[in-house]
Amino acid sequence: VYGRFIENNSKIGGLIVLGGIGLGMWTSNIWSWFAICKKARKLYISRLNKLGESE
């Protein structure tokens, strides 16, 4: 019974570790996505401003 308990716990532990890694990757992707959006927005705004100046 005890051996089975340890086996189940190691499986759960493995799932928790995998879940944590997955969550970490997911959140870092969101943050990099935010950063890309901010950069793209700045570029877009600066291009609009340049177009406005040239007219």
N, C-alpha and C positions, 0 to 999 in steps of 0.2 A: 504493500500500500504506500509506504513512504517513498519508495523508488518511483512509483507512478506519480506521486505528488510532485516530486522534483522534476520529472519529465514534463509534466503539464506546466509547471512554473517556468521552465526554460523556454518552452514554446511561447508562452504568454510574454515572457521577457523579450524574446526575439521579435515578436510582433510589435511590442512597444518600441523597441530600438528602431525597427524598420519604419514604423509610423512616425517616430521623431525625426528620422533622417528625411523621410518624404515630406513632412511638414516644413522642415528647415529649407529644403530645396524649393518647395512651393512658395514659401514666404520670401525667400531671396529672389525668386523669379518675379514675384509681384513688385518688390522694391526696384529691381533693375528695369522692369516694365514702366514703373512710375518715372524713373530717371530718364528713360528713352523718350517718354511722352513729354516730359518737361523740356528736354533738349530740342525735340522736334517742334514744340510750341514756340520756343525762343527763336529758332531758325525761321519758322513760318512768320512770326511777328516782325522780325528784322527784315525779311524779304518784302513783306507788305509795306513796311515803312520806306524801304528803298524804292519800291514801285511808286509810292505816293510822292516821294521827293522828285523822282525823275519826270513826273507829269507836269 
